[in-house]
Amino acid sequence: TITNHQSDGILKTSVNSQGSLSSAECKAVGVNAESASKSGENGSLSMQNQHKNENGSTTGKTFISNEMVDGKMVNVVEGLKLYENLLDSTEVSKLVSLANDLRVAGRKGQLQGSQTYVASKRPMRGHGREMIQLGVPVADAPPDVDNMTASFKDKNFESIPSLFQDIVERMAASKVMTVKPDACIVDFYNEGDHSTPNSWPSWFGRPIYTLFLTECDMTFGRTIVSEHHGDFRGNVKLSLVPG
């Protein structure tokens, strides 16, 4: 998930995983496209469909869910975009294999940096029960300039693998990403795990791009409530597939 600048937002997210590896997070952007709409509990919800422009750039689906905030009608999921079929099954398989290799190395203490591999008995707020930070660690606190300089000098971090970098290059070429990330977080969820509702930290840059490597449901909204254990209701709920 990474940041080159700071931007606050009110959008919250919740993840419910249907597989063992849920997501590798980076940074990206998109633009609007054609629309189709339906109504929802929290106001109108419209979805603008993904397509590819003549210049080769890919535009993602965008969403509108209007809600009264401080007396004004506001799209509370403004900025949310969905890109589908960016990777084929072979590419997803290679990324899953690499992520699992990194997890094994992390468990054995073979990765650079004390904050690269983090494990917990249950999913961490906004993250899985295991997390790998590639590049400068940013999950728990904003990177300190002096510490970043020392980290780069002493290589006290794990570099983003070339396979991940190749994906970044392709996403940049298709205009899905406009700024190349200097960090990436890989989250691991066991089947049936879920992340509690959370907002991305204020020091994370915007936009944030999440690449899904297994099926999962993800809920977005200004307010997210629990229907029952692991099932949440918000303004937008997406059933996501790998790639």
KAZIVEN-V499283 format. One record per residue. N is the residue number from 1. RES is the residue in one letter. OMEGA is omega in radians with two decimals (* if undefined). Layout:
N;RES;OMEGA / N;RES;OMEGA
This chain:
1;T;-3.02 / 2;I;-2.87 / 3;T;2.94 / 4;N;3.08 / 5;H;-3.05 / 6;Q;3.07 / 7;S;-3.11 / 8;D;3.10 / 9;G;-3.10 / 10;I;-3.08 / 11;L;3.10 / 12;K;3.13 / 13;T;3.02 / 14;S;-3.10 / 15;V;3.00 / 16;N;-2.98 / 17;S;3.06 / 18;Q;-3.13 / 19;G;-3.04 / 20;S;3.12 / 21;L;-3.00 / 22;S;-2.98 / 23;S;2.92 / 24;A;-2.98 / 25;E;3.07 / 26;C;-3.03 / 27;K;-3.09 / 28;A;-3.12 / 29;V;3.07 / 30;G;3.13 / 31;V;-3.04 / 32;N;3.13 / 33;A;-3.11 / 34;E;-2.99 / 35;S;2.93 / 36;A;-3.00 / 37;S;3.01 / 38;K;-3.11 / 39;S;3.11 / 40;G;-3.07 / 41;E;-3.01 / 42;N;-3.12 / 43;G;-3.11 / 44;S;3.10 / 45;L;3.08 / 46;S;-3.13 / 47;M;3.13 / 48;Q;-2.90 / 49;N;3.13 / 50;Q;2.97 / 51;H;-3.12 / 52;K;-3.14 / 53;N;-3.12 / 54;E;-3.13 / 55;N;3.09 / 56;G;3.14 / 57;S;-3.12 / 58;T;3.08 / 59;T;-3.08 / 60;G;3.00 / 61;K;3.05 / 62;T;-3.00 / 63;F;3.05 / 64;I;3.05 / 65;S;-3.03 / 66;N;-3.12 / 67;E;3.12 / 68;M;3.10 / 69;V;-3.11 / 70;D;3.07 / 71;G;-3.13 / 72;K;3.07 / 73;M;-3.04 / 74;V;2.99 / 75;N;-3.01 / 76;V;3.05 / 77;V;3.10 / 78;E;-3.13 / 79;G;3.11 / 80;L;3.13 / 81;K;-3.13 / 82;L;3.07 / 83;Y;-3.09 / 84;E;3.06 / 85;N;3.08 / 86;L;-3.13 / 87;L;3.06 / 88;D;-3.04 / 89;S;3.13 / 90;T;3.13 / 91;E;3.11 / 92;V;3.14 / 93;S;3.13 / 94;K;3.13 / 95;L;3.10 / 96;V;3.13 / 97;S;3.12 / 98;L;-3.14 / 99;A;3.12 / 100;N;3.06 / 101;D;3.10 / 102;L;3.12 / 103;R;3.11 / 104;V;3.12 / 105;A;3.11 / 106;G;3.13 / 107;R;-3.13 / 108;K;-3.13 / 109;G;-3.05 / 110;Q;3.14 / 111;L;3.11 / 112;Q;3.02 / 113;G;-3.09 / 114;S;-3.11 / 115;Q;-3.07 / 116;T;3.13 / 117;Y;-3.13 / 118;V;-3.12 / 119;A;3.12 / 120;S;3.14 / 121;K;3.12 / 122;R;-3.13 / 123;P;3.10 / 124;M;-3.11 / 125;R;-3.13 / 126;G;-3.10 / 127;H;3.13 / 128;G;3.13 / 129;R;2.98 / 130;E;-3.07 / 131;M;3.05 / 132;I;3.10 / 133;Q;3.12 / 134;L;-2.98 / 135;G;-3.10 / 136;V;3.12 / 137;P;-3.11 / 138;V;-2.99 / 139;A;-3.00 / 140;D;-3.09 / 141;A;3.10 / 142;P;-3.14 / 143;P;3.08 / 144;D;-3.06 / 145;V;-3.13 / 146;D;3.13 / 147;N;3.11 / 148;M;3.14 / 149;T;3.13 / 150;A;-3.13 / 151;S;3.12 / 152;F;-3.13 / 153;K;-3.09 / 154;D;-3.04 / 155;K;3.13 / 156;N;3.12 / 157;F;3.11 / 158;E;-3.12 / 159;S;3.05 / 160;I;-3.08 / 161;P;-3.09 / 162;S;3.12 / 163;L;3.06 / 164;F;3.14 / 165;Q;3.11 / 166;D;3.10 / 167;I;3.11 / 168;V;-3.14 / 169;E;-3.14 / 170;R;3.13 / 171;M;3.08 / 172;A;-3.13 / 173;A;-3.14 / 174;S;3.09 / 175;K;3.00 / 176;V;3.08 / 177;M;3.10 / 178;T;3.09 / 179;V;-3.13 / 180;K;-3.08 / 181;P;3.01 / 182;D;3.06 / 183;A;-3.11 / 184;C;3.11 / 185;I;3.06 / 186;V;-3.13 / 187;D;3.12 / 188;F;3.07 / 189;Y;2.95 / 190;N;3.12 / 191;E;-3.12 / 192;G;3.08 / 193;D;3.02 / 194;H;3.05 / 195;S;3.08 / 196;T;-3.14 / 197;P;-3.11 / 198;N;2.99 / 199;S;3.09 / 200;W;-3.13 / 201;P;-3.07 / 202;S;-3.11 / 203;W;3.02 / 204;F;3.07 / 205;G;3.08 / 206;R;-0.03 / 207;P;3.10 / 208;I;-3.12 / 209;Y;3.12 / 210;T;3.11 / 211;L;-3.09 / 212;F;-3.11 / 213;L;2.97 / 214;T;3.11 / 215;E;3.02 / 216;C;3.02 / 217;D;3.13 / 218;M;-3.10 / 219;T;3.14 / 220;F;3.06 / 221;G;3.09 / 222;R;3.07 / 223;T;3.13 / 224;I;-3.14 / 225;V;-3.12 / 226;S;3.06 / 227;E;2.96 / 228;H;-2.99 / 229;H;3.07 / 230;G;-3.13 / 231;D;-3.03 / 232;F;3.11 / 233;R;3.10 / 234;G;-3.12 / 235;N;-3.12 / 236;V;3.05 / 237;K;-3.07 / 238;L;2.99 / 239;S;-2.95 / 240;L;-3.13 / 241;V;-3.13 / 242;P;3.06 / 243;G;*
